[in-house]
Amino acid sequence: MNSYCERIQQVIHRAASGMTREQLEWRPAGKWSAAEIIEHLVLSYTGTTAGSRRCLESGKPLARISSISDRLRAFVVVNIGYLPSGRQAPETTKPKGLPGSEAIDTFNKELAAMDDAMSSCAQKFGSREKLMNHPIIGPLTVDEWRKFHLVHARHHAKQIQKLRRSLQGKD
């Protein structure tokens, strides 16, 4: 597994380690549960996997040319590692009800599938070629996609840790 994907796995495993199904599914009013956060990550991985496979099937990258604002957003997220809070998740990545008992196994499976698809794209197109468009950030290379997913996982791991702290206060 690529080192970025290994780090993604470690970040989420550390955040959710030892949580029971009930704890994974608990949520404060108006917020996502840990299982829903993990499902959101899973859905982002399945989207990246599908996009990578479309590139492989077409035999070419499917990214548009980056604008100045695309490059600025990519720099902030990928290079600085800052993912602004408060933005609504794209519809395709909103949780649909993955049970807490399946969250980590599904996460591991889809992360590995994304890693495989991204590795195939890196071999075929190179890791520095703009591969496909992120719906908010714009065109990203394979390496930038991997870094994005790490920054994204860290962002959501903090939310899972906050949920854990809230649950500890409920005892």
Secondary structure, 3 states (H helix, E strand, C coil): CCHHHHHHHHHHHHHHCCCCHHHHHCCCCCCCCHHHHHHHHHHHHHHHHHHHHHHHHHCCCCCCCCCHHHHHHHHHHHHHCCCCCCCCCCHHHCCCCCCHHHHHHHHHHHHHHHHHHHHHHHHHHCCCCEEEEECCCEEEEHHHHHHHHHHHHHHHHHHHHHHHHHHHCCC
